[in-house]
Amino acid sequence: MSSDSLQQQQPVHPAQRRTTLLLRWSTWIIVGCLVALTPASVQGQYAAGDPEVLGGELAGPGEYLDLDWYLAQGGELGPSEPWSLQLLPEGIIYKPYLASTKESRLAATIVSTTKQGTNWDATLGGRIGLARLGTENEVLPEGWQLDVEGSAQVRLNLSENVDVQSVDFRAGLPLTYGVGPHRMKFAYYHLSAHIGDEYLFANPGTPRQNFARDALVLGYARYFSPEFRAYGEMGWAFYSIESEPWEFQFGVDYSPSMATGFQGSPFFGVNGHLRQELDYSGTLSVQAGWAWRGDETGHLLRAGLQYYNGASSQFAFYRRFEEQIGFGLWYDY
Protein backbone atom coordinates (compact mmCIF):
# COMPACT_ATOMS: atom_id res chain seq x y z
CA MET A 1 0.00 0.00 0.00
CA SER A 2 1.36 3.43 -0.95
CA SER A 3 2.21 6.10 1.61
CA ASP A 4 -0.52 8.29 0.08
CA SER A 5 -3.09 5.59 0.80
CA LEU A 6 -1.89 5.23 4.37
CA GLN A 7 -2.13 8.97 4.87
CA GLN A 8 -5.70 8.99 3.64
CA GLN A 9 -6.68 6.34 6.25
CA GLN A 10 -5.44 8.32 9.26
CA PRO A 11 -8.03 9.65 11.76
CA VAL A 12 -10.00 12.66 10.61
CA HIS A 13 -8.37 15.94 11.60
CA PRO A 14 -10.46 18.32 13.78
CA ALA A 15 -10.38 20.91 10.98
CA GLN A 16 -12.02 18.38 8.66
CA ARG A 17 -14.72 17.75 11.28
CA ARG A 18 -15.41 21.49 11.43
CA THR A 19 -15.63 21.61 7.64
CA THR A 20 -18.09 18.70 7.69
CA LEU A 21 -20.29 20.48 10.23
CA LEU A 22 -20.12 23.70 8.20
CA LEU A 23 -21.22 21.90 5.03
CA ARG A 24 -24.01 20.15 6.94
CA TRP A 25 -25.42 23.38 8.33
CA SER A 26 -25.00 25.12 4.97
CA THR A 27 -27.01 22.35 3.33
CA TRP A 28 -29.90 22.75 5.78
CA ILE A 29 -29.88 26.53 5.30
CA ILE A 30 -29.95 26.15 1.50
CA VAL A 31 -32.80 23.61 1.70
CA GLY A 32 -34.76 26.01 3.91
CA CYS A 33 -34.24 28.84 1.43
CA LEU A 34 -35.36 26.62 -1.46
CA VAL A 35 -38.56 25.69 0.38
CA ALA A 36 -39.22 29.38 0.93
CA LEU A 37 -38.80 29.95 -2.82
CA THR A 38 -41.48 27.39 -3.71
CA PRO A 39 -44.03 29.12 -5.97
CA ALA A 40 -47.29 30.18 -4.38
CA SER A 41 -49.23 28.08 -6.90
CA VAL A 42 -47.69 24.98 -5.38
CA GLN A 43 -48.61 26.10 -1.86
CA GLY A 44 -52.29 25.94 -2.77
CA GLN A 45 -53.01 29.62 -3.41
CA TYR A 46 -54.07 28.91 -6.99
CA ALA A 47 -56.34 25.96 -7.61
CA ALA A 48 -55.59 23.91 -10.69
CA GLY A 49 -58.14 24.54 -13.39
CA ASP A 50 -59.32 27.92 -12.05
CA PRO A 51 -58.10 30.77 -14.26
CA GLU A 52 -56.28 33.57 -12.43
CA VAL A 53 -54.96 36.90 -13.55
CA LEU A 54 -51.24 37.08 -12.73
CA GLY A 55 -49.11 40.04 -13.77
CA GLY A 56 -51.72 41.12 -16.27
CA GLU A 57 -51.71 37.73 -18.01
CA LEU A 58 -54.61 35.28 -18.04
CA ALA A 59 -53.56 31.85 -16.75
CA GLY A 60 -55.84 29.00 -17.62
CA PRO A 61 -55.49 25.26 -17.09
CA GLY A 62 -52.84 23.65 -19.25
CA GLU A 63 -50.99 26.86 -20.14
CA TYR A 64 -47.24 26.52 -20.43
CA LEU A 65 -44.52 28.53 -18.73
CA ASP A 66 -43.35 31.53 -20.76
CA LEU A 67 -39.64 31.75 -19.87
CA ASP A 68 -39.17 35.03 -21.74
CA TRP A 69 -41.98 36.56 -19.70
CA TYR A 70 -40.65 35.72 -16.26
CA LEU A 71 -37.08 36.60 -17.22
CA ALA A 72 -38.41 40.04 -18.17
CA GLN A 73 -40.06 40.18 -14.75
CA GLY A 74 -36.75 39.63 -12.97
CA GLY A 75 -37.32 35.94 -12.48
CA GLU A 76 -40.83 36.12 -10.99
CA LEU A 77 -43.22 33.47 -12.20
CA GLY A 78 -46.03 34.33 -14.54
CA PRO A 79 -48.57 31.81 -15.82
CA SER A 80 -47.18 28.43 -14.83
CA GLU A 81 -47.96 24.76 -15.15
CA PRO A 82 -49.33 23.04 -12.05
CA TRP A 83 -46.93 20.91 -10.02
CA SER A 84 -47.39 17.18 -9.61
CA LEU A 85 -45.47 14.20 -8.26
CA GLN A 86 -43.93 12.21 -11.14
CA LEU A 87 -42.04 8.93 -11.23
CA LEU A 88 -39.22 8.66 -13.81
CA PRO A 89 -39.97 12.07 -15.34
CA GLU A 90 -38.75 13.21 -18.74
CA GLY A 91 -36.17 15.99 -18.69
CA ILE A 92 -33.51 17.22 -16.27
CA ILE A 93 -33.91 20.31 -14.08
CA TYR A 94 -30.16 20.94 -13.61
CA LYS A 95 -28.72 19.94 -16.95
CA PRO A 96 -25.17 18.53 -17.38
CA TYR A 97 -22.48 21.04 -18.31
CA LEU A 98 -21.96 20.90 -22.07
CA ALA A 99 -18.17 21.25 -22.16
CA SER A 100 -17.32 19.20 -19.06
CA THR A 101 -15.49 15.98 -19.90
CA LYS A 102 -16.49 14.30 -16.61
CA GLU A 103 -20.29 14.46 -16.89
CA SER A 104 -22.23 11.20 -17.25
CA ARG A 105 -23.64 11.02 -20.79
CA LEU A 106 -23.21 9.14 -24.07
CA ALA A 107 -20.20 10.56 -25.91
CA ALA A 108 -17.44 9.68 -28.34
CA THR A 109 -14.57 11.99 -29.28
CA ILE A 110 -11.56 11.43 -31.50
CA VAL A 111 -8.78 13.69 -30.25
CA SER A 112 -5.15 14.33 -31.10
CA THR A 113 -3.15 14.77 -27.90
CA THR A 114 0.34 16.08 -27.30
CA LYS A 115 2.83 13.21 -26.88
CA GLN A 116 0.03 10.60 -26.74
CA GLY A 117 -0.97 10.24 -30.38
CA THR A 118 -4.61 9.88 -31.39
CA ASN A 119 -7.08 8.72 -28.77
CA TRP A 120 -10.71 7.70 -28.75
CA ASP A 121 -12.31 9.00 -25.58
CA ALA A 122 -15.74 7.48 -25.01
CA THR A 123 -18.29 7.94 -22.24
CA LEU A 124 -20.92 5.23 -21.82
CA GLY A 125 -23.64 6.29 -19.43
CA GLY A 126 -26.18 8.96 -18.72
CA ARG A 127 -28.31 10.77 -16.20
CA ILE A 128 -32.04 10.29 -15.67
CA GLY A 129 -34.68 11.57 -13.30
CA LEU A 130 -35.99 9.20 -10.63
CA ALA A 131 -38.73 11.39 -9.18
CA ARG A 132 -39.95 14.98 -9.51
CA LEU A 133 -42.27 17.24 -7.59
CA GLY A 134 -42.78 19.94 -10.17
CA THR A 135 -43.98 20.75 -13.66
CA GLU A 136 -44.22 18.26 -16.52
CA ASN A 137 -42.23 20.35 -19.00
CA GLU A 138 -39.55 18.16 -20.62
CA VAL A 139 -37.21 20.94 -21.78
CA LEU A 140 -37.22 23.49 -18.93
CA PRO A 141 -38.90 21.74 -16.00
CA GLU A 142 -39.27 23.36 -12.59
CA GLY A 143 -39.52 21.95 -9.09
CA TRP A 144 -37.61 19.38 -7.06
CA GLN A 145 -36.01 16.38 -8.73
CA LEU A 146 -33.87 13.44 -7.65
CA ASP A 147 -31.61 12.09 -10.41
CA VAL A 148 -29.23 9.18 -10.76
CA GLU A 149 -26.11 9.28 -12.94
CA GLY A 150 -23.47 6.78 -13.91
CA SER A 151 -20.85 6.27 -16.60
CA ALA A 152 -17.68 4.54 -17.68
CA GLN A 153 -15.26 7.04 -19.23
CA VAL A 154 -12.74 5.04 -21.25
CA ARG A 155 -9.71 5.99 -23.35
CA LEU A 156 -8.60 3.86 -26.29
CA ASN A 157 -5.26 4.55 -27.98
CA LEU A 158 -5.86 4.47 -31.74
CA SER A 159 -2.11 4.76 -32.34
CA GLU A 160 -1.47 1.50 -30.43
CA ASN A 161 -3.93 -1.11 -31.76
CA VAL A 162 -6.87 0.50 -29.95
CA ASP A 163 -5.43 -0.55 -26.58
CA VAL A 164 -7.37 0.41 -23.47
CA GLN A 165 -5.25 2.99 -21.68
CA SER A 166 -7.51 3.75 -18.75
CA VAL A 167 -11.09 4.08 -17.57
CA ASP A 168 -12.79 6.30 -14.99
CA PHE A 169 -15.98 5.07 -13.33
CA ARG A 170 -18.48 7.59 -12.01
CA ALA A 171 -21.81 7.27 -10.18
CA GLY A 172 -23.88 9.84 -8.33
CA LEU A 173 -27.19 11.07 -6.90
CA PRO A 174 -28.01 14.74 -7.63
CA LEU A 175 -30.88 16.47 -5.82
CA THR A 176 -31.88 19.53 -7.85
CA TYR A 177 -34.29 22.45 -7.66
CA GLY A 178 -35.36 24.94 -10.31
CA VAL A 179 -37.63 27.96 -10.39
CA GLY A 180 -37.68 30.81 -12.90
CA PRO A 181 -34.17 31.29 -14.30
CA HIS A 182 -32.51 29.71 -11.23
CA ARG A 183 -31.19 26.15 -10.90
CA MET A 184 -29.55 24.64 -7.82
CA LYS A 185 -27.93 21.29 -7.10
CA PHE A 186 -26.78 19.30 -4.08
CA ALA A 187 -25.16 16.05 -5.15
CA TYR A 188 -23.07 13.09 -4.10
CA TYR A 189 -20.76 11.34 -6.53
CA HIS A 190 -18.12 8.61 -6.51
CA LEU A 191 -15.29 8.59 -9.05
CA SER A 192 -12.47 6.06 -9.36
CA ALA A 193 -9.74 5.82 -12.00
CA HIS A 194 -8.04 2.66 -13.28
CA ILE A 195 -5.13 2.05 -15.66
CA GLY A 196 -5.84 -0.52 -18.37
CA ASP A 197 -4.03 -3.87 -18.33
CA GLU A 198 -2.94 -3.41 -21.96
CA TYR A 199 -1.25 -0.14 -21.04
CA LEU A 200 0.53 -1.80 -18.10
CA PHE A 201 1.76 -4.65 -20.31
CA ALA A 202 3.09 -2.16 -22.87
CA ASN A 203 4.66 0.02 -20.17
CA PRO A 204 6.14 -2.26 -17.49
CA GLY A 205 7.06 -0.55 -14.27
CA THR A 206 4.26 1.99 -14.51
CA PRO A 207 3.10 2.71 -10.95
CA ARG A 208 -0.59 2.26 -10.23
CA GLN A 209 -2.26 5.48 -9.10
CA ASN A 210 -5.57 4.45 -7.56
CA PHE A 211 -7.22 7.85 -7.84
CA ALA A 212 -10.62 7.90 -6.12
CA ARG A 213 -12.96 10.37 -4.45
CA ASP A 214 -16.37 10.40 -2.79
CA ALA A 215 -17.59 13.98 -2.86
CA LEU A 216 -20.46 16.33 -2.03
CA VAL A 217 -21.26 19.12 -4.49
CA LEU A 218 -23.14 22.41 -4.30
CA GLY A 219 -23.96 24.01 -7.66
CA TYR A 220 -25.87 27.01 -8.97
CA ALA A 221 -26.81 27.96 -12.55
CA ARG A 222 -28.71 30.92 -13.96
CA TYR A 223 -30.41 31.21 -17.33
CA PHE A 224 -30.00 34.65 -18.89
CA SER A 225 -32.13 33.49 -21.81
CA PRO A 226 -33.76 30.13 -22.56
CA GLU A 227 -30.61 29.16 -24.50
CA PHE A 228 -27.81 30.71 -22.43
CA ARG A 229 -26.76 29.92 -18.86
CA ALA A 230 -23.79 30.49 -16.57
CA TYR A 231 -22.92 28.13 -13.73
CA GLY A 232 -20.54 27.46 -10.88
CA GLU A 233 -20.09 24.69 -8.34
CA MET A 234 -17.83 23.58 -5.51
CA GLY A 235 -17.09 20.02 -4.47
CA TRP A 236 -15.60 18.59 -1.27
CA ALA A 237 -14.42 14.98 -0.97
CA PHE A 238 -15.02 13.37 2.43
CA TYR A 239 -13.00 10.36 1.29
CA SER A 240 -10.19 10.40 -1.26
CA ILE A 241 -7.12 8.53 -2.48
CA GLU A 242 -4.49 10.51 -4.42
CA SER A 243 -7.08 13.28 -4.79
CA GLU A 244 -7.34 16.27 -2.42
CA PRO A 245 -10.73 17.41 -1.03
CA TRP A 246 -11.56 20.62 -2.89
CA GLU A 247 -12.57 21.28 -6.50
CA PHE A 248 -14.31 24.15 -8.29
CA GLN A 249 -16.08 24.22 -11.64
CA PHE A 250 -17.54 27.09 -13.64
CA GLY A 251 -18.53 27.97 -17.19
CA VAL A 252 -21.18 28.99 -19.71
CA ASP A 253 -23.41 27.05 -22.12
CA TYR A 254 -25.43 27.99 -25.18
CA SER A 255 -27.74 25.42 -26.79
CA PRO A 256 -31.24 25.27 -28.32
CA SER A 257 -33.96 25.31 -25.67
CA MET A 258 -36.83 24.04 -27.84
CA ALA A 259 -37.28 21.34 -30.47
CA THR A 260 -35.12 22.08 -33.52
CA GLY A 261 -36.33 19.59 -36.10
CA PHE A 262 -33.76 18.18 -38.50
CA GLN A 263 -32.19 21.57 -39.25
CA GLY A 264 -30.65 21.89 -35.78
CA SER A 265 -29.06 24.94 -34.19
CA PRO A 266 -25.57 26.06 -33.09
CA PHE A 267 -24.19 25.39 -29.62
CA PHE A 268 -21.08 26.19 -27.62
CA GLY A 269 -19.78 25.54 -24.13
CA VAL A 270 -16.81 26.65 -22.04
CA ASN A 271 -15.83 24.84 -18.83
CA GLY A 272 -13.11 25.46 -16.26
CA HIS A 273 -12.24 22.89 -13.59
CA LEU A 274 -9.83 23.75 -10.73
CA ARG A 275 -8.59 21.05 -8.32
CA GLN A 276 -6.69 21.18 -5.07
CA GLU A 277 -4.35 18.28 -5.95
CA LEU A 278 -3.15 20.41 -8.88
CA ASP A 279 -2.48 23.42 -6.62
CA TYR A 280 -5.79 24.89 -7.83
CA SER A 281 -4.80 24.83 -11.47
CA GLY A 282 -6.79 22.51 -13.68
CA THR A 283 -8.35 22.31 -17.11
CA LEU A 284 -10.05 24.38 -19.79
CA SER A 285 -12.49 22.71 -22.18
CA VAL A 286 -14.21 24.41 -25.13
CA GLN A 287 -16.79 22.82 -27.44
CA ALA A 288 -18.71 24.29 -30.38
CA GLY A 289 -20.79 22.90 -33.22
CA TRP A 290 -24.36 21.95 -34.14
CA ALA A 291 -27.11 20.58 -31.90
CA TRP A 292 -30.54 18.96 -32.22
CA ARG A 293 -33.21 19.05 -29.51
CA GLY A 294 -35.83 16.26 -29.53
CA ASP A 295 -39.45 17.05 -30.34
CA GLU A 296 -41.05 15.17 -27.45
CA THR A 297 -38.29 14.10 -25.07
CA GLY A 298 -36.14 17.24 -24.96
CA HIS A 299 -33.00 15.09 -25.35
CA LEU A 300 -29.99 16.89 -26.84
CA LEU A 301 -27.65 15.53 -29.54
CA ARG A 302 -24.53 17.52 -30.41
CA ALA A 303 -21.74 17.24 -32.97
CA GLY A 304 -18.75 19.53 -33.05
CA LEU A 305 -15.16 20.40 -32.25
CA GLN A 306 -13.44 20.16 -28.88
CA TYR A 307 -10.36 21.90 -27.51
CA TYR A 308 -8.96 20.80 -24.15
CA ASN A 309 -5.94 22.11 -22.24
CA GLY A 310 -4.64 21.09 -18.82
CA ALA A 311 -4.30 18.01 -16.64
CA SER A 312 -5.34 14.76 -18.32
CA SER A 313 -9.07 14.14 -18.55
CA GLN A 314 -8.27 10.56 -17.52
CA PHE A 315 -7.66 10.80 -13.78
CA ALA A 316 -5.34 7.77 -13.70
CA PHE A 317 -2.86 10.19 -15.34
CA TYR A 318 -4.00 13.31 -13.49
CA ARG A 319 -0.48 14.79 -13.30
CA ARG A 320 0.09 14.50 -17.05
CA PHE A 321 -0.43 17.68 -19.10
CA GLU A 322 -2.49 17.30 -22.26
CA GLU A 323 -3.56 19.55 -25.10
CA GLN A 324 -6.35 17.98 -27.15
CA ILE A 325 -7.99 18.97 -30.42
CA GLY A 326 -10.66 16.79 -31.96
CA PHE A 327 -14.21 16.05 -33.03
CA GLY A 328 -16.99 14.60 -30.92
CA LEU A 329 -20.58 13.45 -30.59
CA TRP A 330 -22.46 13.99 -27.32
CA TYR A 331 -25.94 12.86 -26.25
CA ASP A 332 -27.75 14.02 -23.10
CA TYR A 333 -31.05 12.61 -21.87
C-alpha positions as CSV (number, residue, x, y, z in Angstrom):
1,M,0.0,0.0,0.0
2,S,1.4,3.4,-0.9
3,S,2.2,6.1,1.6
4,D,-0.5,8.3,0.1
5,S,-3.1,5.6,0.8
6,L,-1.9,5.2,4.4
7,Q,-2.1,9.0,4.9
8,Q,-5.7,9.0,3.6
9,Q,-6.7,6.3,6.2
10,Q,-5.4,8.3,9.3
11,P,-8.0,9.7,11.8
12,V,-10.0,12.7,10.6
13,H,-8.4,15.9,11.6
14,P,-10.5,18.3,13.8
15,A,-10.4,20.9,11.0
16,Q,-12.0,18.4,8.7
17,R,-14.7,17.8,11.3
18,R,-15.4,21.5,11.4
19,T,-15.6,21.6,7.6
20,T,-18.1,18.7,7.7
21,L,-20.3,20.5,10.2
22,L,-20.1,23.7,8.2
23,L,-21.2,21.9,5.0
24,R,-24.0,20.1,6.9
25,W,-25.4,23.4,8.3
26,S,-25.0,25.1,5.0
27,T,-27.0,22.3,3.3
28,W,-29.9,22.8,5.8
29,I,-29.9,26.5,5.3
30,I,-29.9,26.2,1.5
31,V,-32.8,23.6,1.7
32,G,-34.8,26.0,3.9
33,C,-34.2,28.8,1.4
34,L,-35.4,26.6,-1.5
35,V,-38.6,25.7,0.4
36,A,-39.2,29.4,0.9
37,L,-38.8,29.9,-2.8
38,T,-41.5,27.4,-3.7
39,P,-44.0,29.1,-6.0
40,A,-47.3,30.2,-4.4
41,S,-49.2,28.1,-6.9
42,V,-47.7,25.0,-5.4
43,Q,-48.6,26.1,-1.9
44,G,-52.3,25.9,-2.8
45,Q,-53.0,29.6,-3.4
46,Y,-54.1,28.9,-7.0
47,A,-56.3,26.0,-7.6
48,A,-55.6,23.9,-10.7
49,G,-58.1,24.5,-13.4
50,D,-59.3,27.9,-12.1
51,P,-58.1,30.8,-14.3
52,E,-56.3,33.6,-12.4
53,V,-55.0,36.9,-13.5
54,L,-51.2,37.1,-12.7
55,G,-49.1,40.0,-13.8
56,G,-51.7,41.1,-16.3
57,E,-51.7,37.7,-18.0
58,L,-54.6,35.3,-18.0
59,A,-53.6,31.9,-16.7
60,G,-55.8,29.0,-17.6
61,P,-55.5,25.3,-17.1
62,G,-52.8,23.7,-19.3
63,E,-51.0,26.9,-20.1
64,Y,-47.2,26.5,-20.4
65,L,-44.5,28.5,-18.7
66,D,-43.3,31.5,-20.8
67,L,-39.6,31.7,-19.9
68,D,-39.2,35.0,-21.7
69,W,-42.0,36.6,-19.7
70,Y,-40.7,35.7,-16.3
71,L,-37.1,36.6,-17.2
72,A,-38.4,40.0,-18.2
73,Q,-40.1,40.2,-14.8
74,G,-36.8,39.6,-13.0
75,G,-37.3,35.9,-12.5
76,E,-40.8,36.1,-11.0
77,L,-43.2,33.5,-12.2
78,G,-46.0,34.3,-14.5
79,P,-48.6,31.8,-15.8
80,S,-47.2,28.4,-14.8
81,E,-48.0,24.8,-15.1
82,P,-49.3,23.0,-12.1
83,W,-46.9,20.9,-10.0
84,S,-47.4,17.2,-9.6
85,L,-45.5,14.2,-8.3
86,Q,-43.9,12.2,-11.1
87,L,-42.0,8.9,-11.2
88,L,-39.2,8.7,-13.8
89,P,-40.0,12.1,-15.3
90,E,-38.8,13.2,-18.7
91,G,-36.2,16.0,-18.7
92,I,-33.5,17.2,-16.3
93,I,-33.9,20.3,-14.1
94,Y,-30.2,20.9,-13.6
95,K,-28.7,19.9,-17.0
96,P,-25.2,18.5,-17.4
97,Y,-22.5,21.0,-18.3
98,L,-22.0,20.9,-22.1
99,A,-18.2,21.3,-22.2
100,S,-17.3,19.2,-19.1
101,T,-15.5,16.0,-19.9
102,K,-16.5,14.3,-16.6
103,E,-20.3,14.5,-16.9
104,S,-22.2,11.2,-17.3
105,R,-23.6,11.0,-20.8
106,L,-23.2,9.1,-24.1
107,A,-20.2,10.6,-25.9
108,A,-17.4,9.7,-28.3
109,T,-14.6,12.0,-29.3
110,I,-11.6,11.4,-31.5
111,V,-8.8,13.7,-30.2
112,S,-5.2,14.3,-31.1
113,T,-3.2,14.8,-27.9
114,T,0.3,16.1,-27.3
115,K,2.8,13.2,-26.9
116,Q,0.0,10.6,-26.7
117,G,-1.0,10.2,-30.4
118,T,-4.6,9.9,-31.4
119,N,-7.1,8.7,-28.8
120,W,-10.7,7.7,-28.8
121,D,-12.3,9.0,-25.6
122,A,-15.7,7.5,-25.0
123,T,-18.3,7.9,-22.2
124,L,-20.9,5.2,-21.8
125,G,-23.6,6.3,-19.4
126,G,-26.2,9.0,-18.7
127,R,-28.3,10.8,-16.2
128,I,-32.0,10.3,-15.7
129,G,-34.7,11.6,-13.3
130,L,-36.0,9.2,-10.6
131,A,-38.7,11.4,-9.2
132,R,-39.9,15.0,-9.5
133,L,-42.3,17.2,-7.6
134,G,-42.8,19.9,-10.2
135,T,-44.0,20.8,-13.7
136,E,-44.2,18.3,-16.5
137,N,-42.2,20.4,-19.0
138,E,-39.6,18.2,-20.6
139,V,-37.2,20.9,-21.8
140,L,-37.2,23.5,-18.9
141,P,-38.9,21.7,-16.0
142,E,-39.3,23.4,-12.6
143,G,-39.5,22.0,-9.1
144,W,-37.6,19.4,-7.1
145,Q,-36.0,16.4,-8.7
146,L,-33.9,13.4,-7.7
147,D,-31.6,12.1,-10.4
148,V,-29.2,9.2,-10.8
149,E,-26.1,9.3,-12.9
150,G,-23.5,6.8,-13.9
151,S,-20.9,6.3,-16.6
152,A,-17.7,4.5,-17.7
153,Q,-15.3,7.0,-19.2
154,V,-12.7,5.0,-21.3
155,R,-9.7,6.0,-23.3
156,L,-8.6,3.9,-26.3
157,N,-5.3,4.5,-28.0
158,L,-5.9,4.5,-31.7
159,S,-2.1,4.8,-32.3
160,E,-1.5,1.5,-30.4
161,N,-3.9,-1.1,-31.8
162,V,-6.9,0.5,-29.9
163,D,-5.4,-0.5,-26.6
164,V,-7.4,0.4,-23.5
165,Q,-5.2,3.0,-21.7
166,S,-7.5,3.8,-18.7
167,V,-11.1,4.1,-17.6
168,D,-12.8,6.3,-15.0
169,F,-16.0,5.1,-13.3
170,R,-18.5,7.6,-12.0
171,A,-21.8,7.3,-10.2
172,G,-23.9,9.8,-8.3
173,L,-27.2,11.1,-6.9
174,P,-28.0,14.7,-7.6
175,L,-30.9,16.5,-5.8
176,T,-31.9,19.5,-7.9
177,Y,-34.3,22.5,-7.7
178,G,-35.4,24.9,-10.3
179,V,-37.6,28.0,-10.4
180,G,-37.7,30.8,-12.9
181,P,-34.2,31.3,-14.3
182,H,-32.5,29.7,-11.2
183,R,-31.2,26.2,-10.9
184,M,-29.5,24.6,-7.8
185,K,-27.9,21.3,-7.1
186,F,-26.8,19.3,-4.1
187,A,-25.2,16.0,-5.1
188,Y,-23.1,13.1,-4.1
189,Y,-20.8,11.3,-6.5
190,H,-18.1,8.6,-6.5
191,L,-15.3,8.6,-9.1
192,S,-12.5,6.1,-9.4
193,A,-9.7,5.8,-12.0
194,H,-8.0,2.7,-13.3
195,I,-5.1,2.0,-15.7
196,G,-5.8,-0.5,-18.4
197,D,-4.0,-3.9,-18.3
198,E,-2.9,-3.4,-22.0
199,Y,-1.3,-0.1,-21.0
200,L,0.5,-1.8,-18.1
201,F,1.8,-4.7,-20.3
202,A,3.1,-2.2,-22.9
203,N,4.7,0.0,-20.2
204,P,6.1,-2.3,-17.5
205,G,7.1,-0.5,-14.3
206,T,4.3,2.0,-14.5
207,P,3.1,2.7,-10.9
208,R,-0.6,2.3,-10.2
209,Q,-2.3,5.5,-9.1
210,N,-5.6,4.4,-7.6
211,F,-7.2,7.8,-7.8
212,A,-10.6,7.9,-6.1
213,R,-13.0,10.4,-4.5
214,D,-16.4,10.4,-2.8
215,A,-17.6,14.0,-2.9
216,L,-20.5,16.3,-2.0
217,V,-21.3,19.1,-4.5
218,L,-23.1,22.4,-4.3
219,G,-24.0,24.0,-7.7
220,Y,-25.9,27.0,-9.0
221,A,-26.8,28.0,-12.5
222,R,-28.7,30.9,-14.0
223,Y,-30.4,31.2,-17.3
224,F,-30.0,34.7,-18.9
225,S,-32.1,33.5,-21.8
226,P,-33.8,30.1,-22.6
227,E,-30.6,29.2,-24.5
228,F,-27.8,30.7,-22.4
229,R,-26.8,29.9,-18.9
230,A,-23.8,30.5,-16.6
231,Y,-22.9,28.1,-13.7
232,G,-20.5,27.5,-10.9
233,E,-20.1,24.7,-8.3
234,M,-17.8,23.6,-5.5
235,G,-17.1,20.0,-4.5
236,W,-15.6,18.6,-1.3
237,A,-14.4,15.0,-1.0
238,F,-15.0,13.4,2.4
239,Y,-13.0,10.4,1.3
240,S,-10.2,10.4,-1.3
241,I,-7.1,8.5,-2.5
242,E,-4.5,10.5,-4.4
243,S,-7.1,13.3,-4.8
244,E,-7.3,16.3,-2.4
245,P,-10.7,17.4,-1.0
246,W,-11.6,20.6,-2.9
247,E,-12.6,21.3,-6.5
248,F,-14.3,24.2,-8.3
249,Q,-16.1,24.2,-11.6
250,F,-17.5,27.1,-13.6
251,G,-18.5,28.0,-17.2
252,V,-21.2,29.0,-19.7
253,D,-23.4,27.0,-22.1
254,Y,-25.4,28.0,-25.2
255,S,-27.7,25.4,-26.8
256,P,-31.2,25.3,-28.3
257,S,-34.0,25.3,-25.7
258,M,-36.8,24.0,-27.8
259,A,-37.3,21.3,-30.5
260,T,-35.1,22.1,-33.5
261,G,-36.3,19.6,-36.1
262,F,-33.8,18.2,-38.5
263,Q,-32.2,21.6,-39.3
264,G,-30.7,21.9,-35.8
265,S,-29.1,24.9,-34.2
266,P,-25.6,26.1,-33.1
267,F,-24.2,25.4,-29.6
268,F,-21.1,26.2,-27.6
269,G,-19.8,25.5,-24.1
270,V,-16.8,26.7,-22.0
271,N,-15.8,24.8,-18.8
272,G,-13.1,25.5,-16.3
273,H,-12.2,22.9,-13.6
274,L,-9.8,23.7,-10.7
275,R,-8.6,21.1,-8.3
276,Q,-6.7,21.2,-5.1
277,E,-4.4,18.3,-5.9
278,L,-3.1,20.4,-8.9
279,D,-2.5,23.4,-6.6
280,Y,-5.8,24.9,-7.8
281,S,-4.8,24.8,-11.5
282,G,-6.8,22.5,-13.7
283,T,-8.4,22.3,-17.1
284,L,-10.0,24.4,-19.8
285,S,-12.5,22.7,-22.2
286,V,-14.2,24.4,-25.1
287,Q,-16.8,22.8,-27.4
288,A,-18.7,24.3,-30.4
289,G,-20.8,22.9,-33.2
290,W,-24.4,21.9,-34.1
291,A,-27.1,20.6,-31.9
292,W,-30.5,19.0,-32.2
293,R,-33.2,19.0,-29.5
294,G,-35.8,16.3,-29.5
295,D,-39.5,17.1,-30.3
296,E,-41.1,15.2,-27.4
297,T,-38.3,14.1,-25.1
298,G,-36.1,17.2,-25.0
299,H,-33.0,15.1,-25.3
300,L,-30.0,16.9,-26.8
301,L,-27.7,15.5,-29.5
302,R,-24.5,17.5,-30.4
303,A,-21.7,17.2,-33.0
304,G,-18.7,19.5,-33.0
305,L,-15.2,20.4,-32.2
306,Q,-13.4,20.2,-28.9
307,Y,-10.4,21.9,-27.5
308,Y,-9.0,20.8,-24.1
309,N,-5.9,22.1,-22.2
310,G,-4.6,21.1,-18.8
311,A,-4.3,18.0,-16.6
312,S,-5.3,14.8,-18.3
313,S,-9.1,14.1,-18.6
314,Q,-8.3,10.6,-17.5
315,F,-7.7,10.8,-13.8
316,A,-5.3,7.8,-13.7
317,F,-2.9,10.2,-15.3
318,Y,-4.0,13.3,-13.5
319,R,-0.5,14.8,-13.3
320,R,0.1,14.5,-17.0
321,F,-0.4,17.7,-19.1
322,E,-2.5,17.3,-22.3
323,E,-3.6,19.5,-25.1
324,Q,-6.3,18.0,-27.2
325,I,-8.0,19.0,-30.4
326,G,-10.7,16.8,-32.0
327,F,-14.2,16.0,-33.0
328,G,-17.0,14.6,-30.9
329,L,-20.6,13.5,-30.6
330,W,-22.5,14.0,-27.3
331,Y,-25.9,12.9,-26.3
332,D,-27.7,14.0,-23.1
333,Y,-31.0,12.6,-21.9
